Amino acid sequence: MQRLTKDHRNQYEAEGYFILEDAISENHLQVLRDSCDRLIELMHEEMDRLKTDHIHISHRGKRYHIAKKYDQVPRLSEYVFSELMAEVCQATIGDDAYLFYDQYVVKAAEQGIKFSWHQDSGYLGFSHRPYVTVWAAVDDMTEENGTASVLPFSTVGIRSLVEHIRDEQTGDKVGYFGNESGIPAVVPAGSLVVFSSLSFHRSGANLTDKMRRAYVTQYSPEPIRRPDSEELMHLGVPFLKAGKKIV
C-alpha cells in the first residue's frame, strides 16, 4: 500500500491534487464494493415503490449518484473516518476536518455519460474556505471507462474560484472551456485521487462492458453554512480536532 509522503503534500500545495495508488486496504475496498451494491439495491426498491426508473439524476441500469448515505449501510463509516482519511485531511486541509459530503458515482456498462470540467466549489455558488475531495477508485480505472482527470494549477493558470455556467443539455456547471486534456487517473482499484475544491476536474463516459464505480468523500476545515444563515450546507460531521480523531 502506498502511503502519503512529503512529495504528495507539496504537490497538493503547488498543483492542487495528487494521486495515491493502492492506498485503500483490501478490507475497506470490499466494504466500498458491498456498500455500493447495497445502496443500489435500496435505490431500486425506492424506484419500484415510486413506480419510476429514475430518481433525481440517477437512472436505473444507466447511472447512479447516491449521496449522503455513509451512515445507512454497515461499516461504510469505517472507511469514511479511517486513519487513511485522517492522514489525507491533515496533509491537505489541516488538523481540523469535518465530513462535508459523500457520494457514490456509478457509470453502468456502455451507459455512463461524461461530466464537464468544473471546480467542486463552483457548485456551491458562494465564498467559503476550500475543502478537499477524495475520489476513490472502487474498480480499476481507465480512460475507456470514464476515469477522472484533473487540471494542475500550473496548467490552468489559476487557483481561485471562477464563475461557472450551466450547460442546458446536461445540467452540468462548467468552469473551464479550454483545450487542455488534464491528467487522467489510470489507476487500479483501491487508489485515491485527492484534489482541492478549487481544482478543475472532469470524468469521461464509460465505453466498456463493465460497471465503473467511484466513491467520493469531501472534508472541510470548518462546517460550511449557507450565506447569512446558520443552516449547514450538506453535512458537517466532526472528524478531526487539533489532529485527533473525534469520531
Secondary structure, DSSP 4 states (H G I P E B T S, - for coil): -----HHHHHHHHHHSEEEETT-S-HHHHHHHHHHHHHHHHHHHHHHHHHT-SEETTEETTTEEEEES-TTSSTTHHHHHTSHHHHHHHHHHT-S-EEEEEEEEEEE-TTTPPPEEEE-GGGGT-S-----EEEEEESS---TTTT-EEE--HHHHS--S----EE-TTT--EE---SS---EE----TT-EEEEETTS-EEE----SSS-EEEEEEEEESS--B-TTS--BSS--EEEEETTEE--
